[in-house]
Amino acid sequence: MATESGVAAALTPEQELPMLRAQLAAFDTLYALSLEMHKLPSSDEVYTFLARELALRLQLADCGFYVPTGGDLTLVAYYSPQQMAAPVASVSLQDSSSPLVQSLQSKKSQLIKPDDQQIHLLVIPVMSQTEALAILHLRFTNLEQAQGWLPLLKKMAGVISRKLNQLADWQTLQQTVAQLEYASRLQRVLFNIASLQYDGEHPQLFYQQLQENVGELMYARNFFIAIYNREAGHFNFPYFADEFEHISPSQYYPD
């Protein structure tokens, strides 16, 4: 198999103009995809959208995305306009013979033609500084097409990386906000509970208010309070709130 290489032959002006036009059209295609991709709210949707749209718009044999998961690279999105069989579902990171693993470790793209097929494989790492977020896996039926697309697809990988990092930052921000909101809610609930007054003659009101406060933190529509009498060896439920069942405070267990 051959790794990525450039085209050294000089082009005449007659040859160069159509190529420049094709590259401009390719740039427009990738730019449009970038704009559409930035509307997507999750990394899974990004992978699924790009696998399909890159395969269709670039007239690829297929397109997929692998992401590192534990000790493997796992195929998370795949599309083939030609109904090709999908590549392997996962590759061990210990498999140094795999072009996917080689690309991940070297942080470099590879353009490969297996000896027994007429399909050219292009693998491009999607990098975030020194970390690979994903591997873009594309198969072409035309070597010149693959070589022509390679520079723009490497730039597209950079755009994908920025989008994935943006989603990761947004998710972190959402988690931080959620944690702060919960901490604030917890503080308020604990203050409310501490402020409750127990009335021995009307304890049900106290228990009901306690349930309402707990319900601000978690599901509490089914809520009970049990009191265990160590000397008598039984317990009862002075407060029992359930959507489908009722237990009287005067009922003791075991009978």
C-alpha positions as a LaTeX table, in Angstrom:
\begin{tabular}{lrrr}
\hline
Residue & $x$ (\AA) & $y$ (\AA) & $z$ (\AA) \\
\hline
Met1 & 0.00 & 0.00 & 0.00 \\
Ala2 & 1.11 & 3.55 & $-0.62$ \\
Thr3 & 0.94 & 6.43 & 1.80 \\
Glu4 & $-0.03$ & 9.99 & 0.96 \\
Ser5 & 1.94 & 11.58 & $-1.88$ \\
Gly6 & 1.75 & 14.69 & $-4.06$ \\
Val7 & 1.39 & 15.01 & $-7.85$ \\
Ala8 & 4.71 & 16.22 & $-9.21$ \\
Ala9 & 3.85 & 16.59 & $-12.89$ \\
Ala10 & 3.58 & 20.17 & $-14.12$ \\
Leu11 & 0.21 & 21.25 & $-15.55$ \\
Thr12 & $-0.40$ & 23.29 & $-18.68$ \\
Pro13 & $-2.69$ & 26.35 & $-18.42$ \\
Glu14 & $-5.36$ & 24.38 & $-20.30$ \\
Gln15 & $-5.19$ & 21.67 & $-17.64$ \\
Glu16 & $-4.84$ & 24.04 & $-14.70$ \\
Leu17 & $-7.96$ & 26.13 & $-15.36$ \\
Pro18 & $-10.48$ & 23.25 & $-15.13$ \\
Met19 & $-8.69$ & 22.01 & $-12.02$ \\
Leu20 & $-8.92$ & 25.44 & $-10.39$ \\
Arg21 & $-12.62$ & 25.61 & $-11.24$ \\
Ala22 & $-13.14$ & 22.16 & $-9.74$ \\
Gln23 & $-11.27$ & 23.17 & $-6.59$ \\
Leu24 & $-13.36$ & 26.32 & $-6.28$ \\
Ala25 & $-16.56$ & 24.28 & $-6.60$ \\
Ala26 & $-15.19$ & 21.89 & $-4.00$ \\
Phe27 & $-14.41$ & 24.76 & $-1.65$ \\
Asp28 & $-17.95$ & 26.09 & $-2.07$ \\
Thr29 & $-19.34$ & 22.65 & $-1.26$ \\
Leu30 & $-17.28$ & 22.29 & 1.92 \\
Tyr31 & $-18.07$ & 25.85 & 2.97 \\
Ala32 & $-21.80$ & 25.16 & 2.63 \\
Leu33 & $-21.40$ & 21.96 & 4.65 \\
Ser34 & $-19.54$ & 23.86 & 7.35 \\
Leu35 & $-22.37$ & 26.35 & 7.70 \\
Glu36 & $-24.99$ & 23.60 & 7.91 \\
Met37 & $-22.88$ & 21.60 & 10.37 \\
His38 & $-22.64$ & 24.49 & 12.83 \\
Lys39 & $-26.41$ & 24.36 & 13.36 \\
Leu40 & $-26.24$ & 20.83 & 14.77 \\
Pro41 & $-26.53$ & 20.43 & 18.57 \\
Ser42 & $-24.57$ & 17.20 & 19.18 \\
Ser43 & $-21.46$ & 15.37 & 18.02 \\
Asp44 & $-23.53$ & 12.32 & 16.96 \\
Glu45 & $-25.60$ & 14.50 & 14.66 \\
Val46 & $-22.43$ & 16.09 & 13.26 \\
Tyr47 & $-20.94$ & 12.70 & 12.41 \\
Thr48 & $-24.17$ & 11.36 & 10.88 \\
Phe49 & $-24.81$ & 14.50 & 8.86 \\
Leu50 & $-21.27$ & 14.77 & 7.48 \\
Ala51 & $-20.93$ & 11.07 & 6.64 \\
Arg52 & $-24.01$ & 11.31 & 4.44 \\
Glu53 & $-23.44$ & 14.73 & 2.93 \\
Leu54 & $-19.73$ & 14.27 & 2.18 \\
Ala55 & $-20.44$ & 10.93 & 0.50 \\
Leu56 & $-23.22$ & 12.42 & $-1.64$ \\
Arg57 & $-21.77$ & 15.81 & $-2.50$ \\
Leu58 & $-18.24$ & 14.58 & $-3.20$ \\
Gln59 & $-19.51$ & 11.47 & $-5.01$ \\
Leu60 & $-17.57$ & 9.14 & $-2.74$ \\
Ala61 & $-17.87$ & 5.39 & $-2.57$ \\
Asp62 & $-18.55$ & 5.85 & 1.12 \\
Cys63 & $-17.74$ & 7.97 & 4.16 \\
Gly64 & $-17.51$ & 7.20 & 7.85 \\
Phe65 & $-16.26$ & 8.49 & 11.18 \\
Tyr66 & $-14.33$ & 6.55 & 13.81 \\
Val67 & $-13.88$ & 7.88 & 17.34 \\
Pro68 & $-11.56$ & 6.64 & 20.11 \\
Thr69 & $-13.58$ & 4.73 & 22.74 \\
Gly70 & $-11.54$ & 3.05 & 25.43 \\
Gly71 & $-9.00$ & 0.84 & 23.71 \\
Asp72 & $-10.67$ & 0.91 & 20.30 \\
Leu73 & $-11.58$ & 3.08 & 17.37 \\
Thr74 & $-15.34$ & 2.70 & 16.89 \\
Leu75 & $-17.36$ & 3.44 & 13.76 \\
Val76 & $-20.04$ & 5.93 & 14.88 \\
Ala77 & $-21.41$ & 7.07 & 11.51 \\
Tyr78 & $-21.37$ & 5.63 & 8.01 \\
Tyr79 & $-23.00$ & 6.26 & 4.64 \\
Ser80 & $-22.50$ & 4.75 & 1.20 \\
Pro81 & $-24.44$ & 5.99 & $-1.87$ \\
Gln82 & $-23.25$ & 2.83 & $-3.64$ \\
Gln83 & $-24.53$ & 0.54 & $-0.87$ \\
Met84 & $-21.03$ & $-0.72$ & $-0.13$ \\
Ala85 & $-20.50$ & $-3.01$ & 2.81 \\
Ala86 & $-19.56$ & $-0.98$ & 5.86 \\
Pro87 & $-15.96$ & $-1.17$ & 7.08 \\
Val88 & $-15.15$ & $-2.90$ & 10.36 \\
Ala89 & $-17.22$ & $-1.69$ & 13.31 \\
Ser90 & $-14.19$ & $-1.25$ & 15.55 \\
Val91 & $-10.41$ & $-1.48$ & 15.45 \\
Ser92 & $-8.16$ & $-2.14$ & 18.42 \\
Leu93 & $-5.69$ & 0.64 & 19.12 \\
Gln94 & $-3.11$ & $-2.12$ & 19.49 \\
Asp95 & $-3.48$ & $-3.02$ & 15.80 \\
Ser96 & $-0.53$ & $-1.09$ & 14.38 \\
Ser97 & $-1.18$ & $-2.51$ & 10.89 \\
Ser98 & $-4.50$ & $-0.63$ & 10.60 \\
Pro99 & $-4.35$ & 2.62 & 8.57 \\
Leu100 & $-6.83$ & 4.10 & 11.06 \\
Val101 & $-4.52$ & 3.42 & 14.00 \\
Gln102 & $-1.49$ & 4.59 & 12.03 \\
Ser103 & $-3.25$ & 7.87 & 11.21 \\
Leu104 & $-4.31$ & 8.29 & 14.84 \\
Gln105 & $-0.80$ & 7.71 & 16.15 \\
Ser106 & 1.06 & 9.72 & 13.52 \\
Lys107 & $-1.60$ & 12.47 & 13.44 \\
Lys108 & $-1.19$ & 12.48 & 9.66 \\
Ser109 & $-3.47$ & 11.73 & 6.73 \\
Gln110 & $-2.95$ & 8.65 & 4.60 \\
Leu111 & $-4.04$ & 7.89 & 1.05 \\
Ile112 & $-3.94$ & 4.16 & 0.48 \\
Lys113 & $-4.79$ & 1.79 & $-2.34$ \\
Pro114 & $-5.12$ & $-1.84$ & $-1.24$ \\
Asp115 & $-3.54$ & $-4.12$ & $-3.82$ \\
Asp116 & $-6.64$ & $-6.27$ & $-4.37$ \\
Gln117 & $-9.25$ & $-3.52$ & $-4.82$ \\
Gln118 & $-10.05$ & $-0.62$ & $-7.14$ \\
Ile119 & $-10.96$ & 1.53 & $-4.15$ \\
His120 & $-8.68$ & 4.20 & $-2.70$ \\
Leu121 & $-8.86$ & 4.79 & 1.04 \\
Leu122 & $-8.27$ & 8.21 & 2.53 \\
Val123 & $-8.02$ & 8.53 & 6.31 \\
Ile124 & $-7.75$ & 11.97 & 7.92 \\
Pro125 & $-7.38$ & 12.61 & 11.67 \\
Val126 & $-9.65$ & 15.24 & 13.20 \\
Met127 & $-7.24$ & 16.85 & 15.65 \\
Ser128 & $-7.74$ & 19.03 & 18.72 \\
Gln129 & $-4.28$ & 20.38 & 19.44 \\
Thr130 & $-2.40$ & 17.12 & 20.19 \\
Glu131 & $-5.47$ & 14.90 & 20.65 \\
Ala132 & $-7.32$ & 13.05 & 17.89 \\
Leu133 & $-11.08$ & 13.49 & 18.31 \\
Ala134 & $-12.04$ & 11.31 & 15.36 \\
Ile135 & $-10.78$ & 9.72 & 12.16 \\
Leu136 & $-12.46$ & 10.60 & 8.87 \\
His137 & $-12.65$ & 7.46 & 6.69 \\
Leu138 & $-13.37$ & 8.02 & 2.98 \\
Arg139 & $-13.22$ & 5.68 & 0.01 \\
Phe140 & $-12.83$ & 6.85 & $-3.59$ \\
Thr141 & $-13.07$ & 5.02 & $-6.88$ \\
Asn142 & $-10.76$ & 7.55 & $-8.56$ \\
Leu143 & $-7.19$ & 8.25 & $-7.39$ \\
Glu144 & $-6.99$ & 11.71 & $-8.93$ \\
Gln145 & $-10.26$ & 12.65 & $-7.25$ \\
Ala146 & $-8.88$ & 11.54 & $-3.88$ \\
Gln147 & $-5.64$ & 13.48 & $-4.40$ \\
Gly148 & $-7.56$ & 16.57 & $-5.48$ \\
Trp149 & $-9.87$ & 16.50 & $-2.47$ \\
Leu150 & $-7.17$ & 15.78 & 0.11 \\
Pro151 & $-6.02$ & 19.38 & 0.85 \\
Leu152 & $-9.59$ & 20.68 & 1.25 \\
Leu153 & $-10.69$ & 17.69 & 3.31 \\
Lys154 & $-7.77$ & 18.29 & 5.69 \\
Lys155 & $-9.05$ & 21.84 & 6.14 \\
Met156 & $-12.55$ & 20.45 & 6.63 \\
Ala157 & $-11.16$ & 18.25 & 9.41 \\
Gly158 & $-10.01$ & 21.43 & 11.14 \\
Val159 & $-13.52$ & 22.88 & 10.87 \\
Ile160 & $-14.99$ & 19.66 & 12.29 \\
Ser161 & $-12.51$ & 19.82 & 15.17 \\
Arg162 & $-13.58$ & 23.35 & 16.08 \\
Lys163 & $-17.23$ & 22.32 & 16.00 \\
Leu164 & $-16.61$ & 19.28 & 18.23 \\
Asn165 & $-14.62$ & 21.39 & 20.68 \\
Gln166 & $-17.42$ & 23.96 & 20.70 \\
Leu167 & $-19.95$ & 21.23 & 21.52 \\
Ala168 & $-17.69$ & 19.87 & 24.29 \\
Asp169 & $-17.29$ & 23.37 & 25.78 \\
Trp170 & $-21.05$ & 23.93 & 25.59 \\
Gln171 & $-21.74$ & 20.60 & 27.30 \\
Thr172 & $-19.27$ & 21.46 & 30.07 \\
Leu173 & $-20.92$ & 24.85 & 30.50 \\
Gln174 & $-24.38$ & 23.25 & 30.68 \\
Gln175 & $-23.15$ & 20.79 & 33.32 \\
Thr176 & $-21.59$ & 23.60 & 35.34 \\
Val177 & $-24.78$ & 25.67 & 35.19 \\
Ala178 & $-26.86$ & 22.63 & 36.14 \\
Gln179 & $-24.59$ & 21.93 & 39.12 \\
Leu180 & $-24.81$ & 25.55 & 40.27 \\
Glu181 & $-28.59$ & 25.57 & 39.87 \\
Tyr182 & $-28.89$ & 22.34 & 41.86 \\
Ala183 & $-26.59$ & 23.65 & 44.60 \\
Ser184 & $-28.69$ & 26.80 & 44.86 \\
Arg185 & $-31.92$ & 24.80 & 44.91 \\
Leu186 & $-30.51$ & 22.42 & 47.54 \\
Gln187 & $-29.49$ & 25.32 & 49.76 \\
Arg188 & $-32.95$ & 26.85 & 49.49 \\
Val189 & $-34.70$ & 23.54 & 50.24 \\
Leu190 & $-32.52$ & 22.85 & 53.28 \\
Phe191 & $-33.24$ & 26.34 & 54.58 \\
Asn192 & $-36.99$ & 25.82 & 54.07 \\
Ile193 & $-36.90$ & 22.45 & 55.86 \\
Ala194 & $-34.97$ & 23.94 & 58.76 \\
Ser195 & $-37.62$ & 26.67 & 59.00 \\
Leu196 & $-40.53$ & 24.24 & 59.26 \\
Gln197 & $-42.29$ & 24.00 & 62.62 \\
Tyr198 & $-43.57$ & 20.68 & 63.92 \\
Asp199 & $-47.04$ & 20.72 & 65.45 \\
Gly200 & $-47.61$ & 17.63 & 67.55 \\
Glu201 & $-51.37$ & 18.00 & 67.22 \\
His202 & $-51.28$ & 18.34 & 63.42 \\
Pro203 & $-48.14$ & 16.51 & 62.23 \\
Gln204 & $-49.58$ & 15.76 & 58.78 \\
Leu205 & $-49.10$ & 19.39 & 57.73 \\
Phe206 & $-45.41$ & 19.22 & 58.70 \\
Tyr207 & $-44.92$ & 15.95 & 56.81 \\
Gln208 & $-46.69$ & 17.32 & 53.75 \\
Gln209 & $-44.49$ & 20.42 & 53.69 \\
Leu210 & $-41.44$ & 18.19 & 54.08 \\
Gln211 & $-42.56$ & 16.14 & 51.05 \\
Glu212 & $-43.11$ & 19.27 & 48.97 \\
Asn213 & $-39.60$ & 20.51 & 49.70 \\
Val214 & $-38.00$ & 17.16 & 48.91 \\
Gly215 & $-40.05$ & 17.18 & 45.68 \\
Glu216 & $-38.10$ & 20.23 & 44.50 \\
Leu217 & $-34.93$ & 18.12 & 44.38 \\
Met218 & $-36.23$ & 14.77 & 43.16 \\
Tyr219 & $-39.34$ & 12.78 & 42.31 \\
Ala220 & $-41.28$ & 12.56 & 45.57 \\
Arg221 & $-44.93$ & 11.92 & 44.68 \\
Asn222 & $-44.52$ & 8.59 & 46.52 \\
Phe223 & $-43.18$ & 9.58 & 49.92 \\
Phe224 & $-43.40$ & 8.01 & 53.35 \\
Ile225 & $-42.02$ & 8.40 & 56.84 \\
Ala226 & $-41.63$ & 5.32 & 59.04 \\
Ile227 & $-41.11$ & 5.20 & 62.80 \\
Tyr228 & $-39.57$ & 2.12 & 64.37 \\
Asn229 & $-40.37$ & 1.22 & 67.99 \\
Arg230 & $-37.39$ & $-0.77$ & 69.21 \\
Glu231 & $-39.06$ & $-1.91$ & 72.46 \\
Ala232 & $-42.23$ & $-3.12$ & 70.75 \\
Gly233 & $-40.35$ & $-4.47$ & 67.74 \\
His234 & $-42.67$ & $-2.93$ & 65.14 \\
Phe235 & $-42.98$ & 0.16 & 63.00 \\
Asn236 & $-45.72$ & 2.26 & 61.46 \\
Phe237 & $-46.11$ & 5.00 & 58.86 \\
Pro238 & $-47.28$ & 8.28 & 60.42 \\
Tyr239 & $-47.13$ & 9.71 & 56.89 \\
Phe240 & $-47.66$ & 7.70 & 53.73 \\
Ala241 & $-48.28$ & 9.42 & 50.38 \\
Asp242 & $-48.62$ & 7.14 & 47.37 \\
Glu243 & $-50.36$ & 7.50 & 44.00 \\
Phe244 & $-52.03$ & 4.08 & 44.23 \\
Glu245 & $-51.89$ & 2.84 & 47.82 \\
His246 & $-52.83$ & 4.09 & 51.28 \\
Ile247 & $-51.51$ & 2.89 & 54.64 \\
Ser248 & $-53.10$ & 4.13 & 57.85 \\
Pro249 & $-50.79$ & 5.59 & 60.53 \\
Ser250 & $-52.49$ & 3.24 & 62.99 \\
Gln251 & $-51.36$ & 0.15 & 61.06 \\
Tyr252 & $-48.28$ & $-1.51$ & 62.63 \\
Tyr253 & $-45.84$ & $-3.92$ & 61.03 \\
Pro254 & $-45.49$ & $-6.73$ & 61.83 \\
Asp255 & $-48.99$ & $-7.13$ & 63.14 \\
\hline
\end{tabular}
